[in-house]
Structure formats: structure tokens, C-alpha cells
Amino acid sequence: MARFPLVVALSALAAAGAVVVLAERFYRELEVRLAGAILDLFTTSGVYVAPDRESVYFGLTSAAPFGLRMTPECSSAFLLLPLLVVTMAMVYFRPSNARRLFFSLGISALVVVLVNQLRILTIVGLVHWFGTDEGYYWGHTLLGSMVSVFGGAVSIVLFVWLSTRKKTA
């Protein structure tokens, strides 16, 4: 890769990282909207999204409506940063693999976002099954955290596998 395209690729990755950090609240609003759309597919008890509060409410017609607020720690935004940094390093040292690295980054970033949505669905399901206190505890503190850690590990392994595998003949 010539010098100019390398600089452009690295600058684009750095800019993406900066956007994730600087527009983190907007990103959380998008995540909450996505969570609301997904929940609306699975529930008949009503869903309301308040993107300005980064919150999604569900079970609105049930006896125990509940809301989840997505804080910065609960967002997948900062899970994308390590993928961007690793991609930058790999593009810098192997610029000829840039196309494959960007593809790997895209797939892995999608996995991170979907895993975070799965985490939200896990919390919602457990709150529905076990009630507010116990369901939220198990969903957010234990099982939800396990989903995030496992999903983050899967996305990194997937990134490395996609970006370093040999081409088939």
C-alpha cells in the first residue's frame, strides 16, 4: 500500500475511534432504539423507547412495567475501541491486508453490537421470568456480564481469525 492510502486508512480508523468516544451518547441512543425495536418483535406487553434518556421500557401493560437505562458502561461503544486499535496496528504493519482487516473489523463490530443486544434481551427475559429484583440481579450482574465477556472474546477471536486466515486456492 502506498504511503497516502495508508495514512488515509489509519486516519479513518482514528477518526472512527474519536467519533465513538465523542458521540458516545448518540451511539447509546441508537442502541436503545435498536433494543426497543427488537423487544417490540418479542413482546406483546408494550415497549416504549425514550432515546433522550437512553432508556427502554417494557412490560407496559403488565402488572410490573420495567425500564432499563443504558449507561456508558452498558454500551457496546467502548468495546469497539480495542477492535479499532488492533485494526490500526495491523494495518500499519501489514498495509497490504487492509481490505481484509476492514472486513474483519466490520464483522467483529457487528458481533459486538449484537451481543450487547442479546445482553439486553437476557436482562428483559430474566426480569420477566423472575421478577424485578431477582431477575435484574441475575440478568445484569451475572448472566448479562457473562454474555458480554463471552461475546467480546468471540468478537476478538473472530476478528483475528478473519484477518489472519490464509486464502483458499
Kinemage of the C-alpha trace (Angstrom):
@kinemage 1
@onewidth
@group {chain A} dominant
@subgroup {mainchain}
@vectorlist {calphas} color= white
{ca met a 1} P 0.000 0.000 0.000
{ca ala a 2} L 1.368 3.402 -0.927
{ca arg a 3} L 2.016 5.959 1.784
{ca phe a 4} L -1.036 8.147 1.112
{ca pro a 5} L -3.640 5.323 1.220
{ca leu a 6} L -2.006 4.032 4.417
{ca val a 7} L -2.330 7.451 6.030
{ca val a 8} L -5.961 7.666 4.883
{ca ala a 9} L -6.765 4.203 6.285
{ca leu a 10} L -5.110 4.944 9.639
{ca ser a 11} L -6.773 8.360 9.805
{ca ala a 12} L -10.181 6.814 9.088
{ca leu a 13} L -9.710 4.304 11.911
{ca ala a 14} L -8.533 7.020 14.313
{ca ala a 15} L -11.492 9.194 13.310
{ca ala a 16} L -13.882 6.277 13.877
{ca gly a 17} L -12.415 5.843 17.365
{ca ala a 18} L -12.791 9.552 18.074
{ca val a 19} L -16.391 9.506 16.849
{ca val a 20} L -17.202 6.525 19.080
{ca val a 21} L -15.840 8.419 22.083
{ca leu a 22} L -17.197 11.873 21.264
{ca ala a 23} L -20.614 10.719 20.024
{ca glu a 24} L -20.978 8.049 22.688
{ca arg a 25} L -24.323 9.394 23.920
{ca phe a 26} L -25.767 9.431 20.398
{ca tyr a 27} L -24.478 5.878 19.970
{ca arg a 28} L -26.261 4.803 23.159
{ca glu a 29} L -29.464 6.394 21.863
{ca leu a 30} L -29.143 4.290 18.711
{ca glu a 31} L -28.531 1.160 20.790
{ca val a 32} L -31.643 1.855 22.873
{ca arg a 33} L -33.716 2.380 19.727
{ca leu a 34} L -32.440 -0.936 18.363
{ca ala a 35} L -33.224 -2.664 21.667
{ca gly a 36} L -36.744 -1.240 21.578
{ca ala a 37} L -37.275 -2.443 18.010
{ca ile a 38} L -36.048 -5.934 18.894
{ca leu a 39} L -38.132 -6.072 22.083
{ca asp a 40} L -41.180 -4.955 20.133
{ca leu a 41} L -40.776 -8.088 17.989
{ca phe a 42} L -40.765 -10.410 21.015
{ca thr a 43} L -43.242 -8.901 23.429
{ca thr a 44} L -46.921 -8.076 23.366
{ca ser a 45} L -46.932 -6.208 26.666
{ca gly a 46} L -45.777 -2.881 25.248
{ca val a 47} L -42.429 -1.234 24.659
{ca tyr a 48} L -41.543 2.439 24.896
{ca val a 49} L -38.192 3.935 23.932
{ca ala a 50} L -37.027 7.224 25.428
{ca pro a 51} L -33.841 7.865 23.452
{ca asp a 52} L -33.233 11.249 25.092
{ca arg a 53} L -32.920 9.359 28.399
{ca glu a 54} L -31.149 6.359 26.795
{ca ser a 55} L -33.941 4.195 28.206
{ca val a 56} L -36.217 1.430 27.034
{ca tyr a 57} L -39.348 0.477 28.952
{ca phe a 58} L -41.117 -2.849 28.580
{ca gly a 59} L -43.985 -4.776 30.133
{ca leu a 60} L -46.080 -1.631 29.984
{ca thr a 61} L -49.414 -3.452 30.038
{ca ser a 62} L -48.293 -5.947 32.669
{ca ala a 63} L -48.516 -5.669 36.435
{ca ala a 64} L -44.806 -4.822 36.680
{ca pro a 65} L -43.549 -2.487 33.939
{ca phe a 66} L -39.793 -2.023 33.960
{ca gly a 67} L -37.246 0.272 32.353
{ca leu a 68} L -33.601 -0.114 31.509
{ca arg a 69} L -31.314 2.872 31.183
{ca met a 70} L -28.197 2.349 29.123
{ca thr a 71} L -25.258 3.951 30.867
{ca pro a 72} L -21.867 4.338 29.179
{ca glu a 73} L -20.642 1.165 30.914
{ca cys a 74} L -23.531 -0.825 29.425
{ca ser a 75} L -22.978 0.357 25.876
{ca ser a 76} L -21.045 -1.563 23.258
{ca ala a 77} L -19.350 1.678 22.170
{ca phe a 78} L -16.241 1.209 24.231
{ca leu a 79} L -15.983 -2.457 23.281
{ca leu a 80} L -15.420 -1.262 19.722
{ca leu a 81} L -12.333 0.758 20.653
{ca pro a 82} L -9.980 -2.221 21.145
{ca leu a 83} L -11.030 -3.563 17.768
{ca leu a 84} L -10.246 -0.210 16.164
{ca val a 85} L -6.843 0.000 17.867
{ca val a 86} L -5.890 -3.541 16.884
{ca thr a 87} L -7.024 -2.857 13.322
{ca met a 88} L -4.889 0.295 13.224
{ca ala a 89} L -1.825 -1.612 14.391
{ca met a 90} L -2.383 -4.419 11.916
{ca val a 91} L -2.997 -2.009 9.011
{ca tyr a 92} L 0.165 -0.134 9.926
{ca phe a 93} L 2.316 -3.269 9.968
{ca arg a 94} L 0.539 -5.083 7.112
{ca pro a 95} L -0.998 -2.426 4.871
{ca ser a 96} L -1.427 -4.965 2.063
{ca asn a 97} L -4.073 -6.701 4.227
{ca ala a 98} L -6.124 -3.529 4.725
{ca arg a 99} L -9.163 -4.756 2.796
{ca arg a 100} L -9.322 -7.970 4.815
{ca leu a 101} L -8.736 -6.076 8.075
{ca phe a 102} L -11.570 -3.643 7.399
{ca phe a 103} L -13.874 -6.564 6.535
{ca ser a 104} L -12.846 -8.331 9.766
{ca leu a 105} L -13.442 -5.145 11.735
{ca gly a 106} L -16.917 -4.745 10.252
{ca ile a 107} L -17.960 -8.312 11.062
{ca ser a 108} L -16.483 -8.171 14.570
{ca ala a 109} L -18.097 -4.795 15.289
{ca leu a 110} L -21.450 -6.213 14.214
{ca val a 111} L -20.937 -9.147 16.594
{ca val a 112} L -20.187 -6.734 19.468
{ca val a 113} L -23.372 -4.765 18.801
{ca leu a 114} L -25.499 -7.931 18.516
{ca val a 115} L -24.002 -9.385 21.698
{ca asn a 116} L -24.933 -6.239 23.588
{ca gln a 117} L -28.479 -6.548 22.266
{ca leu a 118} L -28.503 -10.190 23.409
{ca arg a 119} L -27.401 -8.982 26.832
{ca ile a 120} L -30.344 -6.580 26.966
{ca leu a 121} L -32.730 -9.341 25.877
{ca thr a 122} L -31.273 -11.583 28.585
{ca ile a 123} L -31.979 -8.955 31.235
{ca val a 124} L -35.507 -8.431 29.929
{ca gly a 125} L -36.203 -12.163 29.853
{ca leu a 126} L -34.940 -12.733 33.372
{ca val a 127} L -36.871 -9.755 34.735
{ca his a 128} L -39.974 -11.204 33.088
{ca trp a 129} L -39.385 -14.715 34.474
{ca phe a 130} L -38.012 -13.994 37.958
{ca gly a 131} L -39.414 -10.583 38.760
{ca thr a 132} L -37.817 -7.202 39.074
{ca asp a 133} L -35.308 -7.669 41.883
{ca glu a 134} L -34.091 -11.202 41.311
{ca gly a 135} L -34.396 -11.051 37.506
{ca tyr a 136} L -32.451 -7.808 37.259
{ca tyr a 137} L -29.771 -9.110 39.613
{ca trp a 138} L -29.267 -12.324 37.647
{ca gly a 139} L -29.692 -10.628 34.284
{ca his a 140} L -27.488 -7.602 34.777
{ca thr a 141} L -24.915 -8.638 37.313
{ca leu a 142} L -24.274 -12.273 36.490
{ca leu a 143} L -25.646 -13.663 33.254
{ca gly a 144} L -25.591 -10.343 31.387
{ca ser a 145} L -21.954 -9.804 32.298
{ca met a 146} L -21.109 -13.332 31.187
{ca val a 147} L -22.827 -12.704 27.842
{ca ser a 148} L -20.786 -9.502 27.379
{ca val a 149} L -17.459 -11.074 28.302
{ca phe a 150} L -18.047 -14.179 26.210
{ca gly a 151} L -19.348 -12.140 23.268
{ca gly a 152} L -16.413 -9.737 23.458
{ca ala a 153} L -13.997 -12.659 23.434
{ca val a 154} L -15.809 -14.217 20.475
{ca ser a 155} L -15.613 -10.954 18.534
{ca ile a 156} L -11.870 -10.636 19.130
{ca val a 157} L -11.210 -14.270 18.186
{ca leu a 158} L -13.401 -13.834 15.110
{ca phe a 159} L -11.513 -10.671 14.167
{ca val a 160} L -8.139 -12.389 14.472
{ca trp a 161} L -9.332 -15.474 12.590
{ca leu a 162} L -10.896 -13.474 9.749
{ca ser a 163} L -7.945 -11.132 9.418
{ca thr a 164} L -5.174 -13.744 9.527
{ca arg a 165} L -6.605 -16.803 7.785
{ca lys a 166} L -4.968 -17.939 4.599
{ca lys a 167} L -6.740 -17.561 1.295
{ca thr a 168} L -8.159 -20.763 -0.136
{ca ala a 169} L -6.838 -21.820 -3.518
